[in-house]
Amino acid sequence: MKLYIKNAYIQQKPGFIVCNDFGKEKYSVLIEHSVLGMKLDLFNSNGKRASKIRQHGFSFNKTYNINAEEKKIKLILKVCENNISAFIKGYPINIVGDILKKEFSLLTEDKSIIMMHKYNFKNYYELDIIKEDFELFSVCVSLCIETLLFFDKKKSQKNKDFFVEYILNNKKKFGLLPKTFFEEIKKLKNKD
């Protein structure tokens, strides 16, 4: 099954729309900023909340608490020497690939593929979900990584997000990144 994540404004707030192969909306995601971090609420096509994600953490380490169906997990994104690595606590699943380029896969303990996330050249990201019983889980993990460069605009006027600074300072190491990934960075760069 393939799903597609697109940037959107929902009820005049930033968010995402997750669509199926036919372009029909499957999930909508509202993004809000709080004092403690970012809040993502994922709603199904009937308007019922299917999952909630709460992001918090220090500038060099972002933690996402995910409640999806009956699964409660913690996703941790850490800045490494030349990349950002991701770890899932509470579930025996590994994330492999290039987090910064948003080209990654979710694997089980026995290395079978749950989901592949990649850039589609039409300004959205494609999720190829192999294990359909992990659909919501895969969507939630992908959304957390999609928000990697989201920042609270009020806070960003005082000091930039460490992840954004890190990417700006290491552009040569990472090579070409998808156009949509750099949209937030360009906005910040123009404010300097």
C-alpha positions in Angstrom: 0.0 0.0 0.0 1.3 3.5 -0.8 0.4 6.7 1.0 1.6 10.2 0.3 2.4 13.0 2.8 1.8 16.5 1.6 2.3 19.9 3.4 -0.9 21.7 4.0 -2.7 24.3 6.0 -5.6 22.9 8.0 -8.0 25.2 9.7 -5.4 28.0 9.1 -2.7 26.1 10.9 0.3 24.2 9.5 -0.1 20.5 9.0 -0.1 17.6 6.6 -2.5 15.7 4.5 -1.9 11.9 4.0 -3.5 10.6 0.8 -3.9 7.2 -0.7 -3.0 6.2 -4.3 -6.1 7.9 -5.7 -5.4 11.2 -4.0 -8.2 10.7 -1.5 -7.4 12.1 2.0 -6.8 9.3 4.5 -5.5 11.4 7.4 -5.1 15.0 8.3 -2.5 16.2 10.8 -2.7 19.4 12.8 0.6 20.9 14.1 0.7 23.2 17.1 3.5 24.5 19.2 3.4 24.6 23.0 5.9 25.7 25.7 7.1 22.1 25.9 7.4 21.4 22.2 5.4 20.5 19.2 2.0 18.7 19.2 0.7 16.7 16.3 -2.8 15.3 16.2 -3.7 12.9 13.5 -7.3 12.5 12.4 -8.8 9.9 10.1 -11.1 10.8 7.2 -14.1 10.6 9.6 -12.6 13.4 11.8 -11.8 11.0 14.7 -8.4 11.4 16.3 -6.4 8.3 15.4 -3.1 9.2 17.0 -1.4 11.9 19.1 2.3 12.8 19.0 4.1 15.0 21.5 7.6 16.3 20.7 9.9 17.7 23.3 13.6 17.6 24.1 16.8 19.5 23.9 18.2 21.2 20.8 20.5 18.3 20.0 18.0 15.6 20.9 14.3 15.5 19.9 12.0 13.0 21.5 8.5 12.1 20.2 6.0 10.3 22.3 3.6 8.5 20.0 0.2 7.0 20.9 -1.1 5.1 17.9 -3.9 2.6 18.4 -2.7 0.5 21.3 1.0 1.2 20.6 2.9 3.6 22.8 6.4 4.3 21.6 9.1 6.8 21.9 11.1 8.0 18.9 14.4 9.7 19.6 16.2 11.8 17.0 19.9 12.5 17.8 22.5 14.6 16.0 25.5 12.4 15.1 28.8 13.5 13.5 27.5 13.5 9.9 23.9 12.6 10.1 20.8 12.4 12.3 20.1 9.0 13.8 16.7 7.7 14.9 15.9 5.1 17.6 12.5 3.6 18.6 12.0 2.7 22.3 9.2 0.4 23.3 9.0 -1.5 20.1 11.6 -3.8 18.4 11.8 -1.8 15.1 14.8 -0.2 13.5 15.1 2.8 11.3 17.7 2.6 8.6 18.7 5.0 5.9 19.4 8.7 5.6 17.1 10.7 8.0 18.2 14.1 6.8 17.3 13.2 3.2 14.2 11.5 4.5 15.1 8.3 2.6 14.7 5.6 5.2 13.0 2.3 6.0 11.4 0.7 9.1 12.6 -2.9 9.7 11.6 -5.6 12.1 14.1 -7.5 14.3 14.5 -10.1 11.6 15.3 -7.4 9.0 12.0 -7.7 7.1 10.7 -4.4 5.7 7.7 -2.7 7.3 7.8 0.5 5.4 10.0 2.6 3.0 9.8 6.4 3.0 11.2 8.3 0.1 11.0 11.6 -1.7 8.7 11.7 -4.7 9.6 14.4 -7.2 6.2 15.9 -7.1 6.9 17.8 -3.8 5.6 15.1 -1.5 6.9 12.1 0.3 5.9 8.5 -0.5 5.3 5.8 2.1 5.4 2.3 0.7 3.9 0.3 3.5 4.6 -3.5 3.2 3.1 -4.6 6.5 -0.4 -3.1 6.5 -1.0 -3.8 10.2 1.8 -1.2 10.9 0.1 1.5 8.7 -0.7 4.0 11.5 2.6 3.3 13.2 4.5 3.9 10.0 2.6 7.1 9.3 3.3 8.5 12.8 7.1 7.8 12.6 7.2 9.4 9.1 5.3 12.5 10.4 7.8 12.9 13.2 10.7 12.9 10.7 8.8 15.2 8.4 8.6 17.8 11.2 12.4 17.7 11.7 12.8 21.3 10.5 9.5 22.7 11.8 10.1 25.4 14.4 8.1 27.8 16.6 8.4 31.1 14.7 8.3 33.1 18.0 11.2 31.2 19.4 13.1 31.2 16.1 13.3 35.0 16.2 15.5 34.7 19.3 17.5 31.6 18.5 17.4 29.0 15.7 16.6 25.4 16.1 19.9 23.4 16.5 18.8 20.9 13.8 18.5 23.8 11.3 21.8 25.3 12.3 23.5 21.9 12.0 22.1 21.3 8.5 23.1 24.8 7.4 26.6 24.4 8.7 27.0 20.9 7.1 25.4 21.3 3.6 28.5 19.9 1.8 28.4 16.7 3.9 24.8 16.0 3.1 24.9 16.8 -0.6 21.6 17.6 -2.4 18.5 17.4 -0.4 15.0 17.4 -1.7 13.5 20.8 -2.6 10.7 20.6 0.0 13.2 19.8 2.7 15.0 23.0 2.1 11.9 25.3 2.1 12.1 25.8 5.9 15.9 26.4 5.8 15.6 29.0 3.1 13.0 30.9 5.1 15.4 31.0 8.1 18.4 31.9 5.9 16.5 34.9 4.5 15.7 36.2 8.0 19.4 36.5 8.9 
